Amino acid sequence: MKVMKHLVILSVIFVFFSSTVYADYANSPLHWGFKKGSNEQPADAGKSLDDMLNRLGAYYKGNPSKKDIYLTFDNGYENGYTSKILDVLKKEKVPAAFFITGHYLKSAPDLVKRMAAEGHIIGNHSWHHPDMTKISNERIAEELEMVREGTEKLTGIKNMVYLRPPRGIFSERTIEVAKQAGYIHVFWSLAYRDWDVDRQKGWQYAYDNIMKQIHPGAILLIHSISKDNADALEKAIQDLKKRGYTFKSLDDLMMSETFEDRMLY
């Protein structure tokens, strides 16, 4: 009986401490958005968001003076096109990051294994895809750990580093909670309406949107459920290479950012 009382007391202390730690971080929901890049000039989220992300160690683009770009996919569910996407990436020797949900882990395990086997980064997109500003610190940690644990069971990869917030909704609190769990928030600086499977417009639509918005340091968000994306990807990659762009991984981005920060001191 005494043991149970002690456990209850410890639980209350943990919840109180957790709430106190993050009390200084605002939890007003923010919806990710930015001024799109054009003419190879970078996208711009504005000073307020730039300052907040810098302070909290989150990213949405890389160095605007280097023609490096970072290809990322959001995988909430499988729609039959990821194999083709992986085939193109393998053929073109392009690294990518795939942000997966619990649903994707359960419904497409062989594709997750293939992503890992072919050297791509697997990122966390949460288990249930909730609005994280509406759930507790403990629930956020559970959402992320379930994906990490499921990915480890499938692939043997123990550590997950990168997180893309579900629905693009976030707050200072949610970024900090994830940061304390070992995650770096990765947003994006290039995107377009590609997620609506009932409004696909053909490969040219996807291709044109990529080429119009591309800029040095771009982090591209592409949804793998889109037929337009799957059909446009190979030509887009080949033509971007011709324009002098190099595809790099998020690990490369983090290494370059760390190196540049150290050079300041």
LINPE-V859448 format. One record per helix or strand. SS is the DSSP state (H for helix, E for strand). FROM is the first residue (numbers start at 1). TO is the last residue. If there is no record, write none. Layout:
ss->(SS | SS)
from->(FROM | FROM)
to->(TO | TO)
//
This chain:
ss->(H | E | E | E | E | E | H | E | E | E | H | E | H | H | E | H | H | E | H | E | H | E | E | H | E | E | H | E | H)
from->(2 | 30 | 35 | 38 | 40 | 44 | 47 | 59 | 61 | 68 | 82 | 97 | 102 | 109 | 121 | 132 | 137 | 162 | 166 | 169 | 172 | 184 | 190 | 203 | 215 | 218 | 227 | 246 | 250)
to->(21 | 31 | 35 | 38 | 41 | 44 | 56 | 59 | 61 | 75 | 92 | 100 | 107 | 117 | 124 | 134 | 155 | 163 | 168 | 170 | 180 | 186 | 190 | 213 | 215 | 223 | 242 | 248 | 263)
//
